[in-house]
């Protein structure tokens, strides 16, 4: 997929850096990054005492994602697209919210000539990560152009099993990836009070990404019904 145009789907702001930071930087450097999509609003990382608290965190996580993508892709690249699905309450296939997102991303794939979608792996242990995979599969099936889905791992303890081929991206300067992750202040500091913190192990990121493409019968079995 060296000449592919990539669209990256991240369930939450910070997943784009943790799982696909090297891909984003490499594709952008070659003019092959069609865009980055953040699926959820990310409010589930902290508790809230009312709508104002939720709105502040949503706005902060949008700014953080935009800053991280700017670091990885360069200042000229457009900011991420935010779908604003409710965090930890993903839409199921066929529901209006899922179908609106599918149609929006399908149109984006056609407009920007997307060849490859990068998304969190189906076996990731978080409902939003699995839902993002289902969304990417539905988009690829309805894009009316060849679009290959590649999976990446953020939280799963192991990569996908048999029935995949792996693609390793070219390495990037690790300082670039670290700078992008540092943009996600809400996930690294107590700025918004007690809440989720990225564990120390996640701060040690590799210079390359591993992406996984389903092959053979494994790939055909995953295609959504028309």
HELIX and SHEET records of a PDB file:
HELIX    1   1 UNK A   15  UNK A   29  1                                  15    
HELIX    2   2 UNK A   43  UNK A   45  5                                   3    
HELIX    3   3 UNK A   51  UNK A   73  1                                  23    
HELIX    4   4 UNK A   96  UNK A  111  1                                  16    
HELIX    5   5 UNK A  127  UNK A  142  1                                  16    
HELIX    6   6 UNK A  174  UNK A  182  1                                   9    
HELIX    7   7 UNK A  185  UNK A  187  5                                   3    
HELIX    8   8 UNK A  190  UNK A  192  5                                   3    
HELIX    9   9 UNK A  200  UNK A  203  5                                   4    
HELIX   10  10 UNK A  216  UNK A  221  1                                   6    
SHEET    1   A 7 UNK A  81  UNK A  85  0                                        
SHEET    2   A 7 UNK A  33  UNK A  40  1                                        
SHEET    3   A 7 UNK A   6  UNK A  10  1                                        
SHEET    4   A 7 UNK A 116  UNK A 120  1                                        
SHEET    5   A 7 UNK A 148  UNK A 152  1                                        
SHEET    6   A 7 UNK A 210  UNK A 214 -1                                        
SHEET    7   A 7 UNK A 164  UNK A 168 -1                                        
END                                                                             
